[in-house]
Amino acid sequence: MNNLDALIHIAKLIYLFLPAYVANASAVIFGGGKPLDGGRLFLDNNPLFGPNKTVKGFIAGIVVGSIVGLVQLHPLLGFLLSFGALMGDLAGSFIKRRFSLKPGAPFPPVDQLDFLWVSIIFSYPILPFPLSLWDFLIINIITFLLHISSNLFAYKLGLKKNPW
């Protein structure tokens, strides 16, 4: 594989997971309001997810990410990637709360990759091409870097309280 082929393949990977990226970002952009966990506490007396995971953000993320999948002519894949991304984000928040980490506290690489990992699990059976180990590693590296840069951008715009 030459350099151009490698770049094209990387672009295909980013395009493939675009609904997950958009869903994850849309939950932040359009979120707010009632927390998804309703303020409930888990057995450890910490919140299930915390106040930053909202009903509005969860629904908006799924809808906007699914629209991207529809535009890509893969509506089911778009939905699965979007739903998986938000479930992954919830799982990451749940884990952070079990460690008594407050919302916004850094927890790498979970903060950057939880949404990707679960979106892959949810969508794997219907992906248009199988992911090799190299594909998985490449998309994780790209996602990690994109997530850090987009969080910094969202922080500068006032959409996030922390730059991570």
C-alpha positions as CSV (number, residue, x, y, z in Angstrom):
1,M,0.0,0.0,0.0
2,N,1.5,3.3,-1.0
3,N,1.1,6.6,0.9
4,L,-1.9,7.8,-1.2
5,D,-3.7,4.5,-0.7
6,A,-3.0,4.7,3.0
7,L,-4.4,8.2,3.2
8,I,-7.5,7.2,1.2
9,H,-8.0,4.2,3.6
10,I,-7.7,6.5,6.6
11,A,-10.3,8.9,5.1
12,K,-12.6,5.9,4.5
13,L,-12.3,5.0,8.2
14,I,-13.1,8.5,9.4
15,Y,-16.0,8.7,7.0
16,L,-17.3,5.3,8.2
17,F,-17.3,6.4,11.8
18,L,-18.6,9.9,11.1
19,P,-22.0,9.2,12.6
20,A,-20.4,8.2,15.9
21,Y,-18.2,11.4,15.9
22,V,-21.2,13.6,15.1
23,A,-23.4,11.9,17.7
24,N,-20.8,12.3,20.4
25,A,-20.3,16.0,19.6
26,S,-24.0,16.7,19.2
27,A,-24.8,15.4,22.7
28,V,-22.5,18.2,24.0
29,I,-23.7,20.9,21.6
30,F,-27.4,20.2,22.0
31,G,-27.4,18.8,25.6
32,G,-28.5,20.4,28.8
33,G,-31.6,20.1,30.9
34,K,-32.7,17.0,32.8
35,P,-30.0,14.5,33.6
36,L,-30.4,11.1,32.1
37,D,-30.0,9.4,35.4
38,G,-32.7,11.7,37.0
39,G,-30.2,12.4,39.8
40,R,-30.3,8.8,41.0
41,L,-27.4,7.4,43.0
42,F,-25.8,4.0,42.6
43,L,-24.9,1.6,45.4
44,D,-21.7,3.5,46.1
45,N,-23.8,6.7,46.7
46,N,-22.3,8.4,43.6
47,P,-24.5,9.4,40.7
48,L,-25.2,6.8,38.0
49,F,-23.8,9.1,35.2
50,G,-23.8,12.7,36.5
51,P,-25.5,15.9,35.5
52,N,-23.7,16.3,32.2
53,K,-25.4,13.3,30.6
54,T,-28.8,14.6,29.7
55,V,-32.0,13.3,28.1
56,K,-31.8,16.1,25.5
57,G,-28.2,15.5,24.6
58,F,-28.7,11.7,24.4
59,I,-31.7,12.0,22.0
60,A,-30.1,14.8,20.0
61,G,-26.9,12.8,19.6
62,I,-28.8,9.8,18.3
63,V,-30.9,11.9,15.9
64,V,-28.1,14.0,14.5
65,G,-25.7,11.0,14.1
66,S,-28.5,9.0,12.5
67,I,-29.1,11.8,10.0
68,V,-25.4,11.6,9.0
69,G,-25.9,7.9,8.5
70,L,-28.9,8.6,6.3
71,V,-27.0,11.1,4.2
72,Q,-24.2,8.4,3.9
73,L,-27.0,6.0,2.6
74,H,-26.4,3.7,5.5
75,P,-29.3,4.5,7.9
76,L,-29.1,1.4,10.1
77,L,-25.3,1.7,10.4
78,G,-25.7,5.4,11.2
79,F,-28.2,4.6,14.0
80,L,-26.1,1.8,15.4
81,L,-22.9,3.9,15.4
82,S,-24.7,6.9,17.0
83,F,-26.5,4.8,19.6
84,G,-23.3,2.9,20.3
85,A,-21.3,6.1,20.7
86,L,-23.7,7.5,23.3
87,M,-23.9,4.2,25.1
88,G,-20.1,4.1,25.2
89,D,-20.1,7.7,26.6
90,L,-22.6,6.7,29.3
91,A,-20.5,3.6,30.1
92,G,-17.4,5.8,30.5
93,S,-19.3,8.2,32.8
94,F,-20.6,5.2,34.8
95,I,-17.1,3.9,35.3
96,K,-15.8,7.4,36.2
97,R,-18.5,7.7,38.9
98,R,-17.5,4.3,40.3
99,F,-14.0,5.7,40.8
100,S,-15.6,8.8,42.5
101,L,-14.3,11.0,39.7
102,K,-16.4,14.2,39.2
103,P,-17.9,15.1,35.8
104,G,-15.2,16.8,33.8
105,A,-12.3,15.1,35.6
106,P,-9.8,13.6,33.1
107,F,-9.8,9.8,32.7
108,P,-7.7,9.0,29.6
109,P,-8.1,7.1,27.4
110,V,-11.7,6.3,28.4
111,D,-12.8,9.9,27.9
112,Q,-11.5,10.0,24.4
113,L,-12.3,6.4,23.2
114,D,-15.3,5.0,25.1
115,F,-17.8,6.2,22.5
116,L,-15.7,4.7,19.6
117,W,-15.2,1.3,21.3
118,V,-18.9,0.7,21.9
119,S,-20.0,2.1,18.5
120,I,-17.7,-0.5,16.9
121,I,-19.2,-3.3,19.0
122,F,-22.8,-2.2,18.2
123,S,-22.1,-1.8,14.4
124,Y,-19.5,-4.5,13.8
125,P,-21.9,-7.1,12.3
126,I,-23.0,-4.7,9.5
127,L,-19.9,-2.7,8.8
128,P,-19.3,-2.4,5.0
129,F,-15.8,-3.9,5.4
130,P,-14.1,-5.8,8.2
131,L,-11.8,-3.9,10.5
132,S,-8.3,-5.2,10.7
133,L,-6.2,-4.8,13.8
134,W,-4.4,-2.0,11.9
135,D,-7.7,-0.3,11.1
136,F,-8.7,-0.6,14.8
137,L,-5.4,0.9,15.9
138,I,-5.4,3.7,13.3
139,I,-9.0,4.7,14.1
140,N,-8.2,4.8,17.8
141,I,-5.2,7.0,17.3
142,I,-7.1,9.3,15.0
143,T,-10.1,9.5,17.3
144,F,-7.9,10.2,20.3
145,L,-6.2,13.1,18.5
146,L,-9.5,14.4,17.1
147,H,-11.2,14.2,20.5
148,I,-8.5,16.1,22.2
149,S,-8.5,18.9,19.6
150,S,-12.3,19.1,19.4
151,N,-12.6,19.3,23.2
152,L,-10.1,22.1,23.2
153,F,-12.1,23.9,20.5
154,A,-15.4,23.3,22.4
155,Y,-13.8,24.6,25.6
156,K,-12.6,27.8,23.8
157,L,-16.2,28.3,22.5
158,G,-17.5,27.9,26.0
159,L,-19.4,24.6,25.2
160,K,-17.3,22.6,27.7
161,K,-16.1,23.5,31.2
162,N,-12.7,21.7,30.8
163,P,-10.3,21.5,27.9
164,W,-10.2,17.7,28.1
